[in-house]
Amino acid sequence: MTLILCDVGPRDGLQNEPDTFASSLRAELVNRLAATGLPRIEAASFVRDDRVPQMAGAEEVAAGIERRDAVEYAGLVINEQGFERLRQTELDRVNVTLGATDTFNRRNGNASLADATSRVQRILAMADRPTTATISVAFGCPFEGEVDPGAVAELAAELDAGELVLADTIGVATPSAVRSLVERVQALGKPVGFHGHNTRNTGYANALAALEAGATVLDASIGGLGGCPYAPRATGNIATEDLVYLLEGEGVDTGVDLDVLVQVSQWLEGLLGRTLEGQVYRAGVSSVSA
């Protein structure tokens, strides 16, 4: 099965920035990413503006996309109201999300785990386009600590999504844990993905472990932007360009133009006025012998 790289920078990346960018600028980021050959981009999050002002105007972002046939454009929702908003757009995929623990769901979506699961199931039942269900804090929770892999697998089995993504939201996972859980969830017979954060510098090793275990979707964020507003000390995602460099070096054909991707990070650096967390865009794509 073909590997799908999904850049979540326009959503998971920008939602954790202190500044709020206009919808037109966020749409431009989506369009620049699409020009690199990435097969999937998470373009927007349909959440309340007062909760996450960085994601205000999701409809305008969707309307500003210059569509490319080879690119799938996704949107994130956490409740039925968000899905109804997404339904009015031309985005190709709906990504529903919930946490693996009760406390995280209460902090992130004002619902118990049971209520969040029921809500996600209702959205999946209404969905009129392909679906992904992302399970946040699948490897560790900032409020409840270590998460039982068996409980995550049981939760995944309840979800009627076409695709399941396991998120290491606070970046505590190590490769063996990722490999084990991906294999366990893959036994459900659905495509499985991994969403990694590099908080403790294990994100790239974890992505490789997920791939080796059979994951067919890997999330990453341009420049390593991101985090989670509701997870204390959750730093950025793994950088898309760094992941592409790693995968191509390991013989995995991503179909992504790394040079063009690096240019997107350089553009973002100027936009944000600071050095980004990614390293390839600073070090350069080409290597030299010692």
VEXTORNU-20888 format. One record per residue (C-alpha): y, z, x; residue in three letters. Coordinates in pm, 1 decimal. Layout:
BEGIN
<rec c2="Y" c3="Z" c1="X" aa="ALA"/>
...
END
This chain:
BEGIN
<rec c2="0.0" c3="0.0" c1="0.0" aa="MET"/>
<rec c2="348.9" c3="-85.7" c1="128.2" aa="THR"/>
<rec c2="565.5" c3="197.7" c1="255.1" aa="LEU"/>
<rec c2="883.0" c3="250.1" c1="50.9" aa="ILE"/>
<rec c2="1179.7" c3="399.4" c1="232.9" aa="LEU"/>
<rec c2="1429.3" c3="551.1" c1="-7.9" aa="CYS"/>
<rec c2="1779.3" c3="633.3" c1="113.9" aa="ASP"/>
<rec c2="1916.3" c3="928.5" c1="-80.0" aa="VAL"/>
<rec c2="2251.8" c3="941.6" c1="100.1" aa="GLY"/>
<rec c2="2469.1" c3="833.9" c1="-195.0" aa="PRO"/>
<rec c2="2322.1" c3="1120.4" c1="-395.5" aa="ARG"/>
<rec c2="2161.8" c3="1396.5" c1="-188.0" aa="ASP"/>
<rec c2="2384.5" c3="1319.2" c1="108.2" aa="GLY"/>
<rec c2="2726.1" c3="1314.1" c1="-53.9" aa="LEU"/>
<rec c2="2657.6" c3="1594.0" c1="-304.4" aa="GLN"/>
<rec c2="2676.9" c3="1848.2" c1="-23.7" aa="ASN"/>
<rec c2="3000.1" c3="1720.1" c1="129.0" aa="GLU"/>
<rec c2="3314.6" c3="1931.1" c1="76.2" aa="PRO"/>
<rec c2="3515.7" c3="1623.4" c1="-21.3" aa="ASP"/>
<rec c2="3470.9" c3="1421.0" c1="-338.6" aa="THR"/>
<rec c2="3475.1" c3="1044.1" c1="-300.0" aa="PHE"/>
<rec c2="3573.7" c3="789.9" c1="-560.5" aa="ALA"/>
<rec c2="3296.0" c3="617.9" c1="-752.1" aa="SER"/>
<rec c2="3401.5" c3="283.7" c1="-603.2" aa="SER"/>
<rec c2="3353.8" c3="418.6" c1="-250.3" aa="LEU"/>
<rec c2="3011.9" c3="560.2" c1="-337.2" aa="ARG"/>
<rec c2="2915.2" c3="223.5" c1="-485.3" aa="ALA"/>
<rec c2="3027.3" c3="61.4" c1="-160.8" aa="GLU"/>
<rec c2="2792.2" c3="291.4" c1="30.2" aa="LEU"/>
<rec c2="2506.8" c3="182.9" c1="-196.2" aa="VAL"/>
<rec c2="2592.9" c3="-182.3" c1="-136.5" aa="ASN"/>
<rec c2="2612.5" c3="-136.5" c1="240.3" aa="ARG"/>
<rec c2="2273.6" c3="34.6" c1="241.4" aa="LEU"/>
<rec c2="2123.1" c3="-242.0" c1="27.6" aa="ALA"/>
<rec c2="2238.0" c3="-498.6" c1="283.7" aa="ALA"/>
<rec c2="2014.5" c3="-333.6" c1="547.7" aa="THR"/>
<rec c2="1692.9" c3="-429.9" c1="368.7" aa="GLY"/>
<rec c2="1608.2" c3="-82.8" c1="238.4" aa="LEU"/>
<rec c2="1369.5" c3="-122.8" c1="-56.3" aa="PRO"/>
<rec c2="1501.8" c3="172.1" c1="-259.5" aa="ARG"/>
<rec c2="1829.6" c3="362.1" c1="-285.3" aa="ILE"/>
<rec c2="1902.3" c3="672.1" c1="-490.8" aa="GLU"/>
<rec c2="2247.6" c3="572.3" c1="-608.8" aa="ALA"/>
<rec c2="2371.6" c3="859.3" c1="-823.5" aa="ALA"/>
<rec c2="2298.5" c3="1187.5" c1="-995.9" aa="SER"/>
<rec c2="2369.7" c3="1228.2" c1="-1366.9" aa="PHE"/>
<rec c2="2473.9" c3="1592.7" c1="-1368.0" aa="VAL"/>
<rec c2="2770.7" c3="1786.2" c1="-1502.1" aa="ARG"/>
<rec c2="3094.6" c3="1711.9" c1="-1318.2" aa="ASP"/>
<rec c2="3191.1" c3="2079.5" c1="-1314.9" aa="ASP"/>
<rec c2="2860.6" c3="2175.4" c1="-1150.5" aa="ARG"/>
<rec c2="2853.0" c3="1899.3" c1="-888.2" aa="VAL"/>
<rec c2="3195.3" c3="1730.0" c1="-876.3" aa="PRO"/>
<rec c2="3082.8" c3="1511.3" c1="-585.6" aa="GLN"/>
<rec c2="2859.6" c3="1324.6" c1="-832.1" aa="MET"/>
<rec c2="3123.4" c3="1266.5" c1="-1101.4" aa="ALA"/>
<rec c2="3139.4" c3="915.3" c1="-1242.8" aa="GLY"/>
<rec c2="2775.0" c3="820.8" c1="-1195.0" aa="ALA"/>
<rec c2="2811.2" c3="542.9" c1="-1452.6" aa="GLU"/>
<rec c2="3095.1" c3="389.2" c1="-1251.9" aa="GLU"/>
<rec c2="2882.7" c3="399.8" c1="-937.2" aa="VAL"/>
<rec c2="2601.2" c3="217.9" c1="-1117.3" aa="ALA"/>
<rec c2="2845.1" c3="-40.1" c1="-1253.6" aa="ALA"/>
<rec c2="2982.7" c3="-104.2" c1="-903.9" aa="GLY"/>
<rec c2="2646.7" c3="-197.8" c1="-754.1" aa="ILE"/>
<rec c2="2614.8" c3="-555.1" c1="-631.1" aa="GLU"/>
<rec c2="2249.7" c3="-594.5" c1="-718.1" aa="ARG"/>
<rec c2="1994.7" c3="-738.4" c1="-476.2" aa="ARG"/>
<rec c2="1659.1" c3="-851.4" c1="-612.1" aa="ASP"/>
<rec c2="1454.8" c3="-683.8" c1="-337.7" aa="ALA"/>
<rec c2="1619.1" c3="-343.6" c1="-385.8" aa="VAL"/>
<rec c2="1526.6" c3="-80.3" c1="-643.1" aa="GLU"/>
<rec c2="1816.6" c3="140.3" c1="-752.2" aa="TYR"/>
<rec c2="1731.8" c3="491.6" c1="-873.8" aa="ALA"/>
<rec c2="1921.2" c3="772.8" c1="-1042.9" aa="GLY"/>
<rec c2="1848.4" c3="1145.3" c1="-1052.1" aa="LEU"/>
<rec c2="1847.6" c3="1351.8" c1="-1371.8" aa="VAL"/>
<rec c2="1762.1" c3="1715.6" c1="-1442.0" aa="ILE"/>
<rec c2="1789.4" c3="1721.6" c1="-1822.0" aa="ASN"/>
<rec c2="1785.2" c3="1505.4" c1="-2132.0" aa="GLU"/>
<rec c2="2162.5" c3="1467.7" c1="-2137.4" aa="GLN"/>
<rec c2="2152.6" c3="1323.0" c1="-1788.4" aa="GLY"/>
<rec c2="1874.5" c3="1086.1" c1="-1885.1" aa="PHE"/>
<rec c2="2068.8" c3="959.4" c1="-2185.8" aa="GLU"/>
<rec c2="2355.6" c3="877.0" c1="-1951.7" aa="ARG"/>
<rec c2="2124.2" c3="700.8" c1="-1706.9" aa="LEU"/>
<rec c2="1962.5" c3="508.0" c1="-1992.3" aa="ARG"/>
<rec c2="2293.6" c3="330.7" c1="-2052.9" aa="GLN"/>
<rec c2="2298.5" c3="190.1" c1="-1698.1" aa="THR"/>
<rec c2="2100.8" c3="-85.0" c1="-1527.7" aa="GLU"/>
<rec c2="1945.1" c3="145.0" c1="-1269.7" aa="LEU"/>
<rec c2="1579.8" c3="59.0" c1="-1213.5" aa="ASP"/>
<rec c2="1416.2" c3="399.2" c1="-1176.6" aa="ARG"/>
<rec c2="1464.3" c3="750.7" c1="-1307.5" aa="VAL"/>
<rec c2="1394.0" c3="1041.7" c1="-1075.7" aa="ASN"/>
<rec c2="1341.4" c3="1373.8" c1="-1252.7" aa="VAL"/>
<rec c2="1335.8" c3="1690.5" c1="-1050.7" aa="THR"/>
<rec c2="1233.1" c3="2053.1" c1="-1083.4" aa="LEU"/>
<rec c2="1161.0" c3="2335.4" c1="-845.2" aa="GLY"/>
<rec c2="818.8" c3="2470.0" c1="-761.6" aa="ALA"/>
<rec c2="934.3" c3="2828.9" c1="-823.0" aa="THR"/>
<rec c2="1080.6" c3="3010.9" c1="-1120.2" aa="ASP"/>
<rec c2="1383.9" c3="3147.2" c1="-937.1" aa="THR"/>
<rec c2="1486.2" c3="2812.7" c1="-790.8" aa="PHE"/>
<rec c2="1476.5" c3="2652.4" c1="-1135.5" aa="ASN"/>
<rec c2="1689.6" c3="2931.1" c1="-1278.8" aa="ARG"/>
<rec c2="1947.3" c3="2894.3" c1="-999.5" aa="ARG"/>
<rec c2="1940.7" c3="2513.5" c1="-997.4" aa="ASN"/>
<rec c2="1896.0" c3="2427.2" c1="-1365.3" aa="GLY"/>
<rec c2="1939.0" c3="2750.3" c1="-1562.6" aa="ASN"/>
<rec c2="1578.5" c3="2739.3" c1="-1684.5" aa="ALA"/>
<rec c2="1247.4" c3="2906.2" c1="-1613.8" aa="SER"/>
<rec c2="974.0" c3="2709.8" c1="-1440.6" aa="LEU"/>
<rec c2="792.5" c3="2670.3" c1="-1772.3" aa="ALA"/>
<rec c2="1107.1" c3="2547.0" c1="-1945.7" aa="ASP"/>
<rec c2="1193.5" c3="2312.4" c1="-1658.3" aa="ALA"/>
<rec c2="842.8" c3="2166.7" c1="-1668.5" aa="THR"/>
<rec c2="865.0" c3="2107.5" c1="-2044.4" aa="SER"/>
<rec c2="1206.6" c3="1948.9" c1="-2004.2" aa="ARG"/>
<rec c2="1084.1" c3="1714.5" c1="-1732.3" aa="VAL"/>
<rec c2="786.0" c3="1617.7" c1="-1945.6" aa="GLN"/>
<rec c2="1013.7" c3="1530.9" c1="-2236.9" aa="ARG"/>
<rec c2="1225.9" c3="1307.8" c1="-2015.1" aa="ILE"/>
<rec c2="919.2" c3="1135.7" c1="-1873.0" aa="LEU"/>
<rec c2="793.0" c3="1071.2" c1="-2224.7" aa="ALA"/>
<rec c2="1126.2" c3="909.2" c1="-2317.9" aa="MET"/>
<rec c2="1159.7" c3="705.0" c1="-2001.4" aa="ALA"/>
<rec c2="1207.7" c3="332.0" c1="-2047.0" aa="ASP"/>
<rec c2="1173.1" c3="245.7" c1="-1676.1" aa="ARG"/>
<rec c2="958.5" c3="352.8" c1="-1377.9" aa="PRO"/>
<rec c2="959.2" c3="726.1" c1="-1304.8" aa="THR"/>
<rec c2="947.0" c3="958.6" c1="-1008.3" aa="THR"/>
<rec c2="906.4" c3="1335.5" c1="-1032.4" aa="ALA"/>
<rec c2="1034.3" c3="1528.4" c1="-731.4" aa="THR"/>
<rec c2="910.6" c3="1882.4" c1="-682.2" aa="ILE"/>
<rec c2="1176.3" c3="2074.3" c1="-487.8" aa="SER"/>
<rec c2="1100.0" c3="2371.0" c1="-260.0" aa="VAL"/>
<rec c2="737.5" c3="2256.2" c1="-249.4" aa="ALA"/>
<rec c2="681.4" c3="2418.4" c1="90.9" aa="PHE"/>
<rec c2="909.8" c3="2719.7" c1="74.7" aa="GLY"/>
<rec c2="1178.4" c3="2866.9" c1="-151.1" aa="CYS"/>
<rec c2="1502.6" c3="3033.8" c1="-36.7" aa="PRO"/>
<rec c2="1459.6" c3="3297.4" c1="-308.4" aa="PHE"/>
<rec c2="1082.7" c3="3352.4" c1="-333.1" aa="GLU"/>
<rec c2="971.6" c3="3266.6" c1="19.0" aa="GLY"/>
<rec c2="638.6" c3="3096.8" c1="87.1" aa="GLU"/>
<rec c2="509.7" c3="2876.0" c1="-194.2" aa="VAL"/>
<rec c2="141.2" c3="2855.3" c1="-283.7" aa="ASP"/>
<rec c2="18.8" c3="2496.5" c1="-223.7" aa="PRO"/>
<rec c2="-229.7" c3="2538.9" c1="-506.1" aa="GLY"/>
<rec c2="51.1" c3="2617.1" c1="-749.5" aa="ALA"/>
<rec c2="239.9" c3="2305.0" c1="-635.1" aa="VAL"/>
<rec c2="-70.2" c3="2090.1" c1="-683.6" aa="ALA"/>
<rec c2="-122.1" c3="2236.5" c1="-1032.1" aa="GLU"/>
<rec c2="240.9" c3="2164.3" c1="-1120.0" aa="LEU"/>
<rec c2="209.6" c3="1808.5" c1="-992.0" aa="ALA"/>
<rec c2="-100.1" c3="1758.8" c1="-1208.2" aa="ALA"/>
<rec c2="101.1" c3="1850.6" c1="-1519.0" aa="GLU"/>
<rec c2="367.2" c3="1585.0" c1="-1462.7" aa="LEU"/>
<rec c2="318.5" c3="1245.9" c1="-1627.0" aa="ASP"/>
<rec c2="531.7" c3="1059.6" c1="-1373.5" aa="ALA"/>
<rec c2="435.5" c3="731.7" c1="-1212.0" aa="GLY"/>
<rec c2="512.5" c3="874.1" c1="-869.2" aa="GLU"/>
<rec c2="520.6" c3="1227.4" c1="-724.3" aa="LEU"/>
<rec c2="748.3" c3="1333.7" c1="-437.8" aa="VAL"/>
<rec c2="709.3" c3="1662.9" c1="-251.3" aa="LEU"/>
<rec c2="1038.6" c3="1799.1" c1="-119.7" aa="ALA"/>
<rec c2="1079.2" c3="2033.8" c1="175.3" aa="ASP"/>
<rec c2="1419.2" c3="2134.6" c1="41.7" aa="THR"/>
<rec c2="1495.6" c3="2406.1" c1="296.8" aa="ILE"/>
<rec c2="1317.4" c3="2246.2" c1="591.1" aa="GLY"/>
<rec c2="1049.0" c3="2507.4" c1="653.3" aa="VAL"/>
<rec c2="739.4" c3="2285.7" c1="654.0" aa="ALA"/>
<rec c2="530.1" c3="2191.3" c1="953.5" aa="THR"/>
<rec c2="307.2" c3="1882.5" c1="986.6" aa="PRO"/>
<rec c2="-21.7" c3="2051.3" c1="899.6" aa="SER"/>
<rec c2="120.7" c3="2193.3" c1="576.5" aa="ALA"/>
<rec c2="269.1" c3="1856.1" c1="481.8" aa="VAL"/>
<rec c2="-50.9" c3="1670.7" c1="559.9" aa="ARG"/>
<rec c2="-259.5" c3="1914.7" c1="356.6" aa="SER"/>
<rec c2="-37.4" c3="1913.9" c1="48.1" aa="LEU"/>
<rec c2="10.5" c3="1536.0" c1="45.7" aa="VAL"/>
<rec c2="-366.4" c3="1488.8" c1="59.7" aa="GLU"/>
<rec c2="-416.1" c3="1744.1" c1="-215.3" aa="ARG"/>
<rec c2="-162.7" c3="1582.4" c1="-450.2" aa="VAL"/>
<rec c2="-279.3" c3="1232.5" c1="-363.1" aa="GLN"/>
<rec c2="-616.0" c3="1324.6" c1="-514.3" aa="ALA"/>
<rec c2="-443.6" c3="1302.4" c1="-853.1" aa="LEU"/>
<rec c2="-452.4" c3="924.4" c1="-813.5" aa="GLY"/>
<rec c2="-76.3" c3="859.7" c1="-810.9" aa="LYS"/>
<rec c2="156.8" c3="740.5" c1="-533.6" aa="PRO"/>
<rec c2="284.9" c3="1040.2" c1="-337.8" aa="VAL"/>
<rec c2="608.1" c3="1069.5" c1="-141.6" aa="GLY"/>
<rec c2="772.1" c3="1315.9" c1="94.5" aa="PHE"/>
<rec c2="1135.6" c3="1426.9" c1="101.9" aa="HIS"/>
<rec c2="1208.4" c3="1608.0" c1="426.8" aa="GLY"/>
<rec c2="1497.6" c3="1809.0" c1="563.6" aa="HIS"/>
<rec c2="1543.2" c3="1863.7" c1="934.2" aa="ASN"/>
<rec c2="1670.6" c3="2220.1" c1="915.5" aa="THR"/>
<rec c2="1426.5" c3="2347.8" c1="1177.9" aa="ARG"/>
<rec c2="1383.9" c3="2018.2" c1="1364.5" aa="ASN"/>
<rec c2="1043.0" c3="1940.5" c1="1213.1" aa="THR"/>
<rec c2="1155.9" c3="1676.9" c1="963.9" aa="GLY"/>
<rec c2="1050.2" c3="1367.9" c1="1156.6" aa="TYR"/>
<rec c2="712.8" c3="1509.7" c1="1257.8" aa="ALA"/>
<rec c2="660.5" c3="1603.4" c1="893.5" aa="ASN"/>
<rec c2="745.1" c3="1249.7" c1="778.4" aa="ALA"/>
<rec c2="485.3" c3="1106.2" c1="1017.0" aa="LEU"/>
<rec c2="229.5" c3="1360.6" c1="897.9" aa="ALA"/>
<rec c2="299.8" c3="1264.6" c1="536.2" aa="ALA"/>
<rec c2="253.9" c3="897.0" c1="622.0" aa="LEU"/>
<rec c2="-72.7" c3="966.2" c1="803.0" aa="GLU"/>
<rec c2="-193.8" c3="1162.8" c1="500.3" aa="ALA"/>
<rec c2="-133.8" c3="865.2" c1="271.9" aa="GLY"/>
<rec c2="224.6" c3="906.4" c1="147.0" aa="ALA"/>
<rec c2="371.4" c3="574.1" c1="38.3" aa="THR"/>
<rec c2="730.5" c3="691.7" c1="-18.7" aa="VAL"/>
<rec c2="954.8" c3="857.8" c1="239.5" aa="LEU"/>
<rec c2="1303.1" c3="981.1" c1="152.2" aa="ASP"/>
<rec c2="1578.8" c3="995.7" c1="412.8" aa="ALA"/>
<rec c2="1957.8" c3="1003.0" c1="414.9" aa="SER"/>
<rec c2="2195.1" c3="781.7" c1="609.0" aa="ILE"/>
<rec c2="2337.3" c3="971.1" c1="905.8" aa="GLY"/>
<rec c2="2130.0" c3="1277.6" c1="818.4" aa="GLY"/>
<rec c2="2375.4" c3="1377.4" c1="545.2" aa="LEU"/>
<rec c2="2274.9" c3="1623.7" c1="279.8" aa="GLY"/>
<rec c2="2145.4" c3="1960.6" c1="185.8" aa="GLY"/>
<rec c2="2125.1" c3="2142.5" c1="-143.2" aa="CYS"/>
<rec c2="2416.5" c3="2324.5" c1="-312.3" aa="PRO"/>
<rec c2="2170.9" c3="2576.4" c1="-461.7" aa="TYR"/>
<rec c2="1962.4" c3="2644.2" c1="-150.4" aa="ALA"/>
<rec c2="2132.5" c3="2868.9" c1="107.0" aa="PRO"/>
<rec c2="2130.2" c3="2730.9" c1="462.7" aa="ARG"/>
<rec c2="1964.6" c3="2403.6" c1="353.4" aa="ALA"/>
<rec c2="2097.1" c3="2155.2" c1="607.2" aa="THR"/>
<rec c2="2075.9" c3="1779.0" c1="614.4" aa="GLY"/>
<rec c2="1796.6" c3="1539.0" c1="537.7" aa="ASN"/>
<rec c2="1622.8" c3="1344.4" c1="808.2" aa="ILE"/>
<rec c2="1845.8" c3="1051.2" c1="907.0" aa="ALA"/>
<rec c2="1736.2" c3="714.4" c1="772.1" aa="THR"/>
<rec c2="1819.0" c3="528.6" c1="1091.8" aa="GLU"/>
<rec c2="1633.3" c3="783.4" c1="1305.5" aa="ASP"/>
<rec c2="1328.1" c3="756.5" c1="1080.2" aa="LEU"/>
<rec c2="1336.6" c3="376.3" c1="1092.1" aa="VAL"/>
<rec c2="1358.7" c3="385.5" c1="1472.5" aa="TYR"/>
<rec c2="1059.1" c3="620.5" c1="1486.0" aa="LEU"/>
<rec c2="848.1" c3="424.2" c1="1239.9" aa="LEU"/>
<rec c2="918.5" c3="86.7" c1="1401.1" aa="GLU"/>
<rec c2="833.6" c3="235.0" c1="1740.6" aa="GLY"/>
<rec c2="501.7" c3="349.8" c1="1595.6" aa="GLU"/>
<rec c2="425.1" c3="-0.5" c1="1472.0" aa="GLY"/>
<rec c2="519.7" c3="53.0" c1="1107.3" aa="VAL"/>
<rec c2="709.4" c3="-245.3" c1="966.5" aa="ASP"/>
<rec c2="988.5" c3="-103.0" c1="752.2" aa="THR"/>
<rec c2="1164.9" c3="-431.3" c1="676.7" aa="GLY"/>
<rec c2="1496.5" c3="-260.8" c1="755.6" aa="VAL"/>
<rec c2="1758.2" c3="-408.3" c1="991.1" aa="ASP"/>
<rec c2="1822.0" c3="-107.6" c1="1213.8" aa="LEU"/>
<rec c2="2134.2" c3="-253.1" c1="1372.9" aa="ASP"/>
<rec c2="2296.3" c3="-299.0" c1="1031.1" aa="VAL"/>
<rec c2="2184.3" c3="49.8" c1="927.3" aa="LEU"/>
<rec c2="2350.5" c3="196.8" c1="1236.5" aa="VAL"/>
<rec c2="2671.6" c3="19.7" c1="1137.1" aa="GLN"/>
<rec c2="2660.6" c3="200.2" c1="801.8" aa="VAL"/>
<rec c2="2643.0" c3="536.2" c1="981.7" aa="SER"/>
<rec c2="2932.8" c3="435.7" c1="1204.8" aa="GLN"/>
<rec c2="3134.7" c3="343.6" c1="895.2" aa="TRP"/>
<rec c2="3046.4" c3="678.0" c1="735.1" aa="LEU"/>
<rec c2="3148.9" c3="866.5" c1="1047.3" aa="GLU"/>
<rec c2="3495.6" c3="715.5" c1="1019.5" aa="GLY"/>
<rec c2="3508.9" c3="787.2" c1="648.4" aa="LEU"/>
<rec c2="3409.3" c3="1152.5" c1="684.9" aa="LEU"/>
<rec c2="3606.2" c3="1209.0" c1="1004.4" aa="GLY"/>
<rec c2="3327.3" c3="1385.7" c1="1188.8" aa="ARG"/>
<rec c2="3013.2" c3="1323.7" c1="1389.8" aa="THR"/>
<rec c2="2706.5" c3="1290.4" c1="1170.6" aa="LEU"/>
<rec c2="2375.3" c3="1467.8" c1="1221.3" aa="GLU"/>
<rec c2="2178.9" c3="1149.7" c1="1298.4" aa="GLY"/>
<rec c2="2121.7" c3="1063.6" c1="1663.5" aa="GLN"/>
<rec c2="2019.7" c3="697.9" c1="1682.7" aa="VAL"/>
<rec c2="2358.6" c3="571.6" c1="1568.2" aa="TYR"/>
<rec c2="2516.4" c3="762.1" c1="1859.8" aa="ARG"/>
<rec c2="2253.8" c3="691.8" c1="2127.0" aa="ALA"/>
<rec c2="2208.9" c3="327.0" c1="2037.9" aa="GLY"/>
<rec c2="1909.9" c3="127.6" c1="1917.5" aa="VAL"/>
<rec c2="1809.6" c3="-27.1" c1="2250.7" aa="SER"/>
<rec c2="1627.2" c3="176.3" c1="2513.0" aa="SER"/>
<rec c2="1633.6" c3="127.0" c1="2889.0" aa="VAL"/>
<rec c2="1369.8" c3="212.1" c1="3145.7" aa="SER"/>
<rec c2="1417.3" c3="513.5" c1="3363.3" aa="ALA"/>
END
